[in-house]
Amino acid sequence: MNSKKRLVFYLAFISIIFVFGSGFTVVGHRGDPVKAPEETFQSIDTAFAEGADYVELDLHVSKDNVLVISHDRNLERVTGTPAIVSQHDFSYLSTLYQKNGEPMHSLDQLFEHYKDNPNAKFLIETKKTKKGNPKNMEDLIKTSVEKYHMNDRVMFHSFSASSLEKLAEILPDIPRIFIAGTIKRVNFEVLSYVTGVNLSSNIITPEIIDTMHYMHKSVYVWDEMNEVPSKWNTLINMPIDGVVTNFPATGNEYRNLKNDSKETSFNQNTFYFGLKDLTIYENPYKLIKTKKKVHPLDGYHVSNIIKFHGQKYVQLGENMFAQAEGFNSDANLKQLRPYYGAKAVYRSQQPDNFLYEDPYDNDSIQGEMALDKPMTIQNIQKIGSETWLKLKDGWINAKHVLIQLNPQTVHGNNSEASYYELPKSERMRNIDLQQDFTYLRTNDTKPVSDTQLIKLFDHVPFTKRIESDNYSMNKI
C-alpha cells in the first residue's frame, strides 16, 4: 500500500472511530419498567426495541445456588408472594409469576433465551449483603457467562467493591463499573480494579466526569425509580459514557439528537453584540427555555460551540446555551464598538451589495441592500479578519458599506465616541461622509446640500487630512 493510500485509510479509520465513539451507551434499567413488569422478557424486549444498547438486571442466589434475576431479595413486590430468594430452591421460585404472567427467570434461562440475538447485551448487578454474601455469586456468574459465550455481551456493576474485585480476578476482560450514590465512596483503591463508575444523577458534575476520564475510567449515570424525564434536558450536556435509565426510549432519543450535532471547543471570553435580548436554553437540542437572558453587550466565557441542524449555539455555562450569532471574542471589543448602535448605508461605491442569510455561507445570498437607504446595524460578527453586519434583511460584509456613526448612547455604548477613542491607524476607513456633519458648513451658514461635490470646496482646510485618513473620500 503506497503512502497516499495509507493516509486515506488512516483518515477513514479515524473517522469511523469518531462516529462510533461520539455517542453514549443507553442502558434500560431493569428493561423498560414503565411499560412492562421489570426484568421480564417483555420488559427487556421493549427496552431493546426502544433503542437500548444494554438492559440492566439484578442477581440473587437461590438456596440451591441458582442465579435468580430479581432486584429484591423478597419477591413479594413483584409476584405478590412473600418469598426470600436465598431461602428457597429455584424449582419453587420459578412457580411465582409476575403481573404479565411470566415466571421468575434465572440467568441461565435469560442467556438461553437471547443467545441467538447478538444485539441483546446485559449490564449485570451483583446484589450482595454488607458482609459480602453470597460468597459464591461471582463464580456462578463466571460459569454461566462462559457456558453461553456471553463474555462480549455483558458488563458488571455493583455497590459492592469486593464483588467487583473478585470479578476482576476471574473475568478480567469484562468491564466492571462501581455504583456510587456519593462521591465519597469513590477512592483510588476501588478505581484500581474497576473500569468505570456509575454515579447518581444527584452528584454528577462535569468536573467529576473530567477527572474520571483523565484517569481513563468511563462514567455512567443512574437515577432512582422516580426518575423524571426532564432531567435529560441537562444530563445530555455532560460528556457521559452511558446512562442507566427507566426511560430507554427517551435516552435513545437524546443520544440520537446529540449524535446529530457537532461540538467544537472554543474557550474564549466573549461579548454579545446584538441589539436584542437572547433566550438562554437548557440544551441546544430541544430548546427548553430558561428564565435567563443574554443582554446586549453582556460578557460571557464560551466553552463550546455546538452545531445542530444547521444552527450554531454557544455554551455559556452549565446548562446554558444561546444562539451563537453575535458573540465575538473580547479581543475584538474595541474594534467592533464603533459599529454598535450605528447604521450602514450602500452608496454604490463598492462592487456588490449582496445580503446573506448566513455570513459563514457564501452561497446563502438572499437579496441586495437598497441604495442610499441607511439601515440600523442589528448584530455584528467578526469572522477571521472580516466584519459582518446584520441588517433587517440579512448580513452584509462591512467593507461593502459605509458606516454612519451614532453620537447617541445605545446600551451603554457610544458609536461615535468609540470610533474616536481608537488610534487613527485602527479606525475603520469606510465612514459615510454624506452623513449630516455640523462642521461641513459654508461661510453663509447654509448646509452643504450635495456632498458629492465636496472635493470642489478648496476652502475646506481639512479636506486632504480627511482624504488621507479615510479612503471613502475617493469613492464619493
Secondary structure, 3 states (H helix, E strand, C coil): CCHHHHHHHHHHHHHHHHHHHCCCEEEEECCCCCCCCCCCHHHHHHHHHCCCCEEEEEEEECCCCCEEECCCCECHHHHCCCCEHHHCCHHHHCCCECCCCCECCEHHHHHHHHCCCCCCEEEEEECCCCCCCCCCHHHHHHHHHHHCCCHHHEEEEECCHHHHHHHHHHCCCCCEEEEECCHHHCCHHHHCCCCEEEEECCCCCHHHHHHHHHCCCEEEEECCCCCCHHHHHHHCCCCCCEEEECCHHHHHHHHHHHHCEEEEEEEEEEEECCCCCEEEECCCCCCCEEEEEECCCCEEEEEEEEEECCEEEEEEECCEEEECCCEEEHHHHHHHHHHCCCEEEECCCCCCCEEECCCCCCCCEEEECCECCCEECCEEEEECCEEEEEECCEEEEHHHCEEECCCCEECCEEHHHHHHHCCHHHCCCCECCCCCCCCCECCCCCECCCHHHHHHCCCCCCHHHHHHHCHHHHHC
